[in-house]
Amino acid sequence: MDIDDAQRFAARWEASWNSHDLDRVLADYAEDVVFRSPFAATVVGTDTIVGKPALRAYWTAGLARLPDLHFTVTGVQVCLDTVVINYHNEAGRPVSEVLRLRDGLVVDGFGAYGPTPR
């Protein structure tokens, strides 16, 4: 993956999330995906989500809690099979999504969160 590929992926990722269409979002994730989030434990009882069905359940519950969810990509980095998407969420909080891909699909990822704006 090069930076142009990563930027195209990030633009699609942003548009998918902002559509709130989980089928569209999940189209970029492998069936055996592993995703880690500090917020998952409060939503589904574990901070590590394994498999696309479990990821769908987590994000379905998450979107229900955040109906105004909106992401604005602020930067993209790439390293071999990994893309880092820097963005601000609907609360203005900076986040970095680190996603490792295999055959064009996310197989492993996590979000790293900055401070909530005051």
Backbone as CSV, one residue per row, in Angstrom:
resi,resn,N_x,N_y,N_z,CA_x,CA_y,CA_z,C_x,C_y,C_z
1,MET,0.848,-1.169,0.000,0.000,0.000,0.000,0.894,1.232,0.000
2,ASP,0.562,2.208,-0.844,1.295,3.471,-0.837,0.381,4.568,-0.285
3,ILE,0.893,5.774,-0.186,0.127,6.853,0.435,-1.139,7.171,-0.354
4,ASP,-1.096,7.065,-1.680,-2.309,7.318,-2.470,-3.386,6.289,-2.152
5,ASP,-2.998,5.010,-2.063,-3.948,3.963,-1.683,-4.517,4.237,-0.290
6,ALA,-3.645,4.611,0.630,-4.072,4.879,2.008,-5.037,6.053,2.063
7,GLN,-4.776,7.093,1.302,-5.672,8.249,1.296,-7.032,7.897,0.696
8,ARG,-7.042,7.084,-0.354,-8.321,6.629,-0.928,-9.087,5.778,0.088
9,PHE,-8.362,4.889,0.776,-8.999,4.062,1.794,-9.598,4.952,2.885
10,ALA,-8.837,5.935,3.357,-9.302,6.822,4.430,-10.524,7.631,4.000
11,ALA,-10.546,8.083,2.752,-11.701,8.851,2.262,-12.946,7.953,2.231
12,ARG,-12.785,6.708,1.788,-13.907,5.769,1.770,-14.356,5.438,3.196
13,TRP,-13.393,5.233,4.093,-13.675,4.933,5.498,-14.491,6.070,6.123
14,GLU,-14.039,7.311,5.903,-14.735,8.481,6.448,-16.170,8.561,5.905
15,ALA,-16.327,8.429,4.597,-17.660,8.509,3.987,-18.562,7.380,4.495
16,SER,-18.004,6.195,4.648,-18.794,5.062,5.145,-19.290,5.323,6.558
17,TRP,-18.399,5.734,7.441,-18.806,6.016,8.821,-19.829,7.144,8.882
18,ASN,-19.606,8.189,8.114,-20.520,9.332,8.171,-21.885,9.012,7.570
19,SER,-21.969,7.935,6.790,-23.266,7.497,6.262,-24.081,6.741,7.311
20,HIS,-23.417,6.252,8.363,-24.015,5.416,9.417,-24.553,4.102,8.870
21,ASP,-24.082,3.683,7.700,-24.494,2.435,7.068,-23.462,1.363,7.422
22,LEU,-23.793,0.507,8.398,-22.814,-0.481,8.875,-22.420,-1.496,7.812
23,ASP,-23.307,-1.827,6.894,-22.905,-2.729,5.809,-21.795,-2.091,4.990
24,ARG,-21.933,-0.805,4.747,-20.914,-0.063,3.999,-19.600,-0.012,4.782
25,VAL,-19.669,0.274,6.075,-18.465,0.316,6.913,-17.794,-1.049,6.949
26,LEU,-18.573,-2.079,7.224,-18.023,-3.427,7.404,-17.513,-4.056,6.116
27,ALA,-17.845,-3.487,4.976,-17.355,-4.013,3.698,-15.828,-3.986,3.632
28,ASP,-15.184,-3.125,4.417,-13.723,-3.017,4.416,-13.051,-3.904,5.472
29,TYR,-13.811,-4.760,6.155,-13.274,-5.572,7.254,-13.381,-7.056,6.925
30,ALA,-12.329,-7.799,7.238,-12.285,-9.246,7.012,-13.180,-9.971,8.025
31,GLU,-13.603,-11.157,7.666,-14.444,-11.964,8.564,-13.736,-12.260,9.879
32,ASP,-12.406,-12.414,9.852,-11.648,-12.769,11.052,-11.000,-11.560,11.730
33,VAL,-11.534,-10.379,11.515,-10.981,-9.147,12.069,-10.899,-9.209,13.600
34,VAL,-9.857,-8.573,14.124,-9.717,-8.353,15.573,-9.608,-6.852,15.753
35,PHE,-10.468,-6.291,16.598,-10.478,-4.849,16.812,-10.492,-4.578,18.308
36,ARG,-9.635,-3.638,18.738,-9.542,-3.296,20.160,-9.956,-1.843,20.370
37,SER,-10.730,-1.624,21.427,-11.184,-0.276,21.757,-11.452,-0.179,23.248
38,PRO,-11.009,0.905,23.876,-11.314,1.069,25.298,-12.811,1.272,25.544
39,PHE,-13.548,1.679,24.524,-14.983,1.915,24.679,-15.807,0.646,24.516
40,ALA,-15.236,-0.363,23.857,-15.982,-1.591,23.623,-16.396,-2.255,24.936
41,ALA,-15.538,-2.204,25.936,-15.863,-2.838,27.223,-17.130,-2.241,27.838
42,THR,-17.337,-0.946,27.663,-18.535,-0.315,28.226,-19.772,-0.602,27.386
43,VAL,-19.567,-0.977,26.130,-20.701,-1.219,25.236,-21.055,-2.703,25.176
44,VAL,-20.041,-3.565,25.006,-20.310,-5.000,24.827,-19.590,-5.890,25.831
45,GLY,-18.912,-5.309,26.802,-18.330,-6.088,27.885,-16.918,-6.609,27.670
46,THR,-16.299,-6.265,26.551,-14.911,-6.654,26.309,-14.237,-5.584,25.468
47,ASP,-12.933,-5.399,25.676,-12.225,-4.386,24.881,-11.639,-4.961,23.597
48,THR,-11.770,-6.270,23.401,-11.270,-6.923,22.193,-12.429,-7.614,21.487
49,ILE,-12.672,-7.179,20.273,-13.763,-7.715,19.453,-13.146,-8.655,18.421
50,VAL,-13.648,-9.865,18.333,-13.105,-10.860,17.407,-14.209,-11.289,16.439
51,GLY,-13.967,-11.073,15.152,-14.885,-11.496,14.107,-15.843,-10.396,13.686
52,LYS,-16.216,-10.453,12.429,-17.086,-9.440,11.845,-18.482,-9.389,12.502
53,PRO,-19.105,-10.521,12.828,-20.409,-10.438,13.508,-20.327,-9.714,14.860
54,ALA,-19.270,-9.974,15.622,-19.103,-9.298,16.911,-18.818,-7.815,16.715
55,LEU,-18.063,-7.487,15.659,-17.787,-6.083,15.362,-19.082,-5.371,14.975
56,ARG,-19.929,-6.027,14.189,-21.225,-5.452,13.835,-22.058,-5.179,15.100
57,ALA,-22.089,-6.134,16.013,-22.865,-5.960,17.250,-22.352,-4.770,18.050
58,TYR,-21.028,-4.648,18.170,-20.432,-3.530,18.897,-20.785,-2.204,18.240
59,TRP,-20.577,-2.105,16.946,-20.818,-0.838,16.267,-22.304,-0.506,16.164
60,THR,-23.160,-1.510,16.104,-24.606,-1.250,16.127,-24.989,-0.591,17.450
61,ALA,-24.502,-1.162,18.543,-24.778,-0.580,19.865,-24.142,0.795,20.007
62,GLY,-22.926,0.946,19.484,-22.242,2.233,19.569,-22.962,3.330,18.808
63,LEU,-23.418,3.027,17.608,-24.149,4.028,16.817,-25.476,4.398,17.481
64,ALA,-26.110,3.446,18.150,-27.347,3.746,18.867,-27.089,4.755,19.990
65,ARG,-25.908,4.666,20.601,-25.541,5.599,21.676,-25.082,6.956,21.155
66,LEU,-24.593,6.983,19.913,-24.051,8.221,19.324,-24.713,8.501,17.975
67,PRO,-25.973,8.898,17.995,-26.655,9.130,16.721,-26.080,10.293,15.913
68,ASP,-25.315,11.175,16.563,-24.703,12.309,15.849,-23.249,12.030,15.460
69,LEU,-22.831,10.760,15.513,-21.452,10.396,15.176,-21.056,10.974,13.826
70,HIS,-19.890,11.581,13.797,-19.352,12.157,12.561,-17.837,12.221,12.688
71,PHE,-17.138,11.773,11.658,-15.682,11.783,11.646,-15.179,12.730,10.560
72,THR,-14.123,13.472,10.894,-13.456,14.339,9.925,-11.981,13.953,9.890
73,VAL,-11.561,13.363,8.781,-10.170,12.930,8.640,-9.266,14.155,8.563
74,THR,-8.186,14.126,9.354,-7.228,15.245,9.387,-5.848,14.849,8.869
75,GLY,-5.615,13.547,8.681,-4.326,13.100,8.173,-4.305,11.599,7.990
76,VAL,-3.389,11.146,7.141,-3.262,9.720,6.842,-1.776,9.385,6.744
77,GLN,-1.383,8.265,7.351,-0.032,7.737,7.218,-0.131,6.284,6.798
78,VAL,0.956,5.775,6.216,0.966,4.398,5.753,2.313,3.758,6.049
79,CYS,2.291,2.450,6.328,3.508,1.655,6.495,3.197,0.239,6.050
80,LEU,3.697,-0.133,4.883,3.510,-1.476,4.338,2.028,-1.838,4.250
81,ASP,1.532,-2.660,5.176,0.145,-3.110,5.139,-0.742,-2.408,6.162
82,THR,-0.270,-1.280,6.704,-0.984,-0.594,7.773,-1.252,0.848,7.396
83,VAL,-2.477,1.286,7.674,-2.848,2.681,7.462,-3.252,3.272,8.811
84,VAL,-2.822,4.500,9.056,-3.205,5.237,10.252,-4.062,6.402,9.784
85,ILE,-5.283,6.457,10.289,-6.210,7.528,9.937,-6.375,8.416,11.165
86,ASN,-5.921,9.647,11.049,-6.107,10.630,12.120,-7.390,11.392,11.818
87,TYR,-8.217,11.563,12.846,-9.484,12.262,12.622,-9.967,12.890,13.920
88,HIS,-10.965,13.737,13.781,-11.686,14.274,14.931,-13.085,13.664,14.896
89,ASN,-13.580,13.277,16.065,-14.935,12.730,16.121,-15.948,13.851,16.333
90,GLU,-17.196,13.484,16.512,-18.281,14.467,16.634,-18.105,15.402,17.821
91,ALA,-17.347,15.000,18.822,-17.092,15.838,19.997,-15.831,16.687,19.826
92,GLY,-15.168,16.561,18.667,-13.930,17.295,18.431,-12.706,16.620,19.010
93,ARG,-12.869,15.412,19.506,-11.759,14.679,20.119,-10.853,14.100,19.032
94,PRO,-9.533,14.274,19.161,-8.629,13.677,18.183,-8.493,12.168,18.425
95,VAL,-8.507,11.430,17.322,-8.403,9.974,17.375,-7.485,9.526,16.243
96,SER,-6.740,8.463,16.481,-5.974,7.802,15.431,-6.457,6.368,15.341
97,GLU,-6.904,5.977,14.169,-7.332,4.614,13.914,-6.172,3.916,13.204
98,VAL,-5.688,2.833,13.766,-4.561,2.087,13.204,-5.124,0.778,12.667
99,LEU,-5.016,0.593,11.348,-5.669,-0.541,10.698,-4.670,-1.320,9.840
100,ARG,-4.533,-2.600,10.130,-3.664,-3.472,9.328,-4.544,-4.242,8.350
101,LEU,-4.130,-4.245,7.083,-4.921,-4.865,6.032,-4.250,-6.117,5.474
102,ARG,-5.099,-6.998,4.979,-4.657,-8.183,4.246,-5.599,-8.309,3.050
103,ASP,-5.047,-8.360,1.868,-5.855,-8.457,0.649,-6.909,-7.350,0.579
104,GLY,-6.543,-6.154,1.043,-7.425,-5.003,0.952,-8.466,-4.871,2.043
105,LEU,-8.488,-5.818,3.004,-9.470,-5.784,4.086,-8.776,-5.649,5.441
106,VAL,-9.412,-4.947,6.355,-8.868,-4.765,7.696,-8.942,-6.091,8.444
107,VAL,-7.795,-6.520,8.979,-7.740,-7.750,9.778,-7.433,-7.468,11.242
108,ASP,-6.902,-6.285,11.513,-6.533,-5.935,12.883,-6.577,-4.420,13.005
109,GLY,-7.131,-3.938,14.106,-7.169,-2.494,14.270,-7.434,-2.071,15.702
110,PHE,-7.160,-0.804,15.928,-7.482,-0.199,17.222,-7.556,1.306,17.065
111,GLY,-8.256,1.940,18.003,-8.321,3.391,18.067,-7.506,3.879,19.247
112,ALA,-6.785,4.978,19.031,-6.011,5.616,20.092,-6.559,7.038,20.239
113,TYR,-6.965,7.392,21.451,-7.735,8.615,21.684,-6.931,9.694,22.376
114,GLY,-7.088,10.917,21.881,-6.505,12.083,22.525,-7.479,12.657,23.540
115,PRO,-7.105,13.795,24.116,-7.970,14.390,25.152,-9.273,14.940,24.561
116,THR,-10.321,14.869,25.358,-11.593,15.468,24.970,-11.459,16.987,25.091
117,PRO,-11.877,17.736,24.061,-11.774,19.205,24.147,-12.635,19.732,25.299
118,ARG,-12.181,20.823,25.882,-12.936,21.427,26.984,-13.940,22.412,26.481
